[in-house]
Amino acid sequence: MKKNNNIINKEKEITRGIVVSHGVSMGKALVLTSDIPYVPKYSIMRSQIAHELDRLEEAIQKTKQDIRTIKKKAESEIISANLNYFDAHLLMLDDPVLQTQIKTDIHNSLLNIEAIVDNALNAIAKKMSSMDNEYFKERVADVRDIQKRVLFHLLGKKQIDIQSLAEDVIIVSHDLTVSQTANMDRRHVKGFITEVGGKTSHTAIFARALELPAIVGISDIRSEFKDGDYIIIDANHGKIIANPTVKNIKLYETAKHVYERFIKKLSFLNQLPAESTDHHKINLNANIEILDEIDSTKTHGAEGIGLFRSEFIFLESIDLPSEERQFEVYKEVLTRMNNMPVVIRTIDLGGDKLTKEHEAYQESNPFLGWRSIRYCLSKPEIFRTQLRALLRASVYGKLEIMFPMISGVDELLMVKEFVEMVKNDLRKEKIEFNNDIKMGIMIEVPSAALSADALAPHVDFFSIGTNDLIQYTLAVDRGNEKVSYLYNSLHPAVLRLIKMTISAGESHNIPVEMCGEMAGNPINSVLLIGLGLKELSMSSVFIPEVKKVIRSSSYIEAKKLADEILALGNVDKIEKHLMTFMRTHFPYLIDKIMS
């Protein structure tokens, strides 16, 4: 069969999965695996030992070159890792104890060098894992990284590096870690397909932030592709086409341009306010995770940053970022936003955003455990360093600090006391900061929504984080595709908690924003306004669509819709009522979103 640019005539269409970021894109499949490669085990002759050791030396030298190349790239990146990490890997490869062990083992067992190396590094990793010392437990990942790199070279296999790509690719993976997405080559990654995840997984959030089409939750998808297969992602219609015909490629290139024209048509709204037909003003802000997104917030008409997820600074690096590193990032965000409001959330680590420390801890229920503000309070040095950096940066713009996963008043008071201690330290050191900096909390735990009236007197604002609020209210793991059908932002319990939070904010005269993914869905816009929200924060790509809906609606009509929906008792009735309203008032939008 004749091939044409890696495209074969036999095409395959896949319609499973959950669309989490719209758009059309195409490129070669890059199938990721995080596994240690299969290691064959066979006997060798004693006369072959020298040859096997020579093979090992060659593999070690290639691994060293890999590490030096990555280190050099890290040195030149704006987002730089702690370079000691790479030096530690180089030292491990030269460890005389390890080398002696390998030589002894190959002489005693007469097995191939791949099996010897695999056994030796497995033993080291197992020993480190069993130690009480936390430092050594954290080094297990380093051993596994070296193990994988050396074995790939010994087996003659190519290890995939998504930090540096030579051509456009569609990533096909079981999942993508936060650190992988933070460090990938954004020039050439054109879309994501994963086996797990949902609409609020971090792969989904990242895809929307970078305006990349993505479909997730497709079981065993990696087995259906091989590297180099040409793929089209049509995330407007929920399709993946592998090895398309030339005719289909041309059709989808046209579809891609049509979709891009639709988005471009909305650009005239960027300089206009998000104001209803009866002059009810709504502030539309952007959620960002990386500095690269700042320009997009401006081009899409954001009035500020409603959520900067600071944990990406921690996950992009091998070791914890220093106070100075964090200060420079926060200062850059504030400076580039030109005195627009910027809400920076303190680190929300744990759950699906794992550091090596979290991976070593291995909680049974990580979303309910050692994460977010709980992690910060148990790690005072890490928390103090971030707060110092934030307060120091506060003089460069309109910074507001937000604390995630607050569960009640006692926890909030502990956080505020900690902030005052850090402020006092800065005063003693005569370091300037904004003493009147606004501080708020995420409402994302049901206990916080239920006690919002008690929390409100202690903060300057609320921000409703619907991603977690929904999963905690409905007891649904938002990253589990088996129960994803239960995860629904329009569940009456969720809507009532949202309304309760808004009412508490109004009673205490503090603003209430929504920064979860629910805010970025234009289908919800009229309902959210009617519930009383005056600020919405979302991936910036959604701002023009949401703004168009707001500017075409009346506040009186929105309030009536919200009252009608709050009176309904089940999801099915709520969805039907909302969709009927939206189809009547915004048929063009429904056709585009539901197509």
C-alpha positions, 0 to 999 in steps of 0.5 A: 500500500502506497503511503503519502506523508505517513497517511495510509488509505485505511482510516479509523474513526473513534467517537468515544471520550469526553470533549474537554477543549473545542477545536480542530487540529492535526499532527502525528501521534506521540504515544506516551508511556511512563513505564520502565521498558520490558527487560529481557533476561538471558544467559551469556558466556563468560567470554561475553562479559567484557562486551556486555560491560562495554555496552553498559559504558556506552549506554551510561555515556549516552545517558550522561549526554541526555542529562547534560542536554536537558540541563543546558536547556533548563539553564536557558529557560525562563522557567528554570529547574534546580540544576543540582538535580541534574548534577545528582543524576550524573553523580549517580551514574558514576557511583563506584559502589553501584558499578562494583555491584554490577560487575560482581553480579554479572560475573556471578550470574552470567546474565545479560547486562540489561537484566543486571542493571534492572535488578541492581537499580530495582534493589536500590529503589526498594531499599530507599522506599523502605527507609524512614528517612524522607529524603531517601524516599524522595530520591526513588523517583531519581533512581527510576529516571536513571534506570529508565534512561540507561535501559532505553539506551541498552535496548536501543529504544528511543525515550520520548522527550516532550520538552523538545519536539521537532514536529507537530504532534498529538499526544496520546497518553494514559494521562498527563501529569501537571509537571509534564504539561508545564514543561512540554514543548508548546510550539509543537504539541497540537492536542491531547488524547488521554485514557482518563480524565474529565472536564475539570482534570488538569489536562483539560484545564491546560488544554483550554488555557492553551486553546488546544483541542482535547478529548479525554476518558477513552479507555485503552486508547494507547493500544489503538495508535502507534507513534507516527500515525497521522491524527485529526482531532475534531473536538467540535464533534467529538471525533478522532480520525486516525490515518485519514484520507487526503480528502478528509484532511482537506475537509478538516483543514477547511473545518479548522479555518471555519472554527477559527473564523467563528472565534475571530468574529467575537474579537470585536467584543474584547474592548467592550464591557460585559454589561447586560441589556439593562446595564448590569455590569459583570467583571470577566477575569481570566484563570491562568497557570503559566506566564505564557497565558498573560498575553492571551488574557489581554487579547481576549478582553479579560479585566484582570486575573481572577485565579493564578494557580501558583502550584505550577511554579512548584511543579515545573521544577525538580525542587522547591522554588526559592523565595526569589524565584517566586517573587520574580514570577509574581512580580512579572505577572503584576507588572505585565497586567498593568495594575489590573487586579491579580488574584494569586492562589497559594499552592494547591498541592495534593490530590492530582497535583503531586510533588515527589513528597506526595507520591512517596506518601501514597494516600488512600484518598488524596483528594480528601487528605494532605493537600492544599491549605492543609499541606501549607499549614503542615509545612510552615517553611514552604508556606512562609516562603510563598507568603514572603514572596507574595507580600514583597511582590504586592508593591508592583500591582493590584495583588490579592491573595486567595487561600484554597480549600478552607473548611471552616473559621478555625482553619481560616483564623490559623491562616490569617495569624500565620500571614500576620507573623510573616508581615511582622517579619518583613516589617522587622527587616524593613521590607516594603509590602502592601499592608492593606492587601486583600485576602480571600478564600476559595469556597470549594468544600461544602462545609465552607459554603454552609458556613459562608456567613460565619467566614465572610466577616474574616475575608475581603472576598469569596471565590467559588471553586466549582471543580472541587465543590461539585466533586465534594458535594456529589462524592464524585472523583472528577478524574474517574471516567467510570463515574464522570456521568454523575459529575454535574454542575447543575445538580440542585445541591450544587446550585443551592450551595452556590446561592448560599455563598452568594447570599452570605457575600451580599449580607456582609458586603463582600464580592463573590466570584466564581473561578471554576470551570462552570464559569467558562461555559456560556450555557451557564452564563445567564443562570450564574448572573441570575444567581447573583454573581457579579464576577466570573473568572475562566480560561481566557478563550471563553471570555468572548463567548460569555461576554456575548451572552451577557451583552445579549441578556437582561438581568431581570430575565436572568433572575427569573431564570435562576429562580425557576431553576432553583425551584426544580428538584432534579438535574434532568428538569434543570438541564431541560429548562436551561437548554430550552431557554438558551435554545430560544435566546441563543440558537447559534451558540447552542448549535456551535457548542452542541455540534 
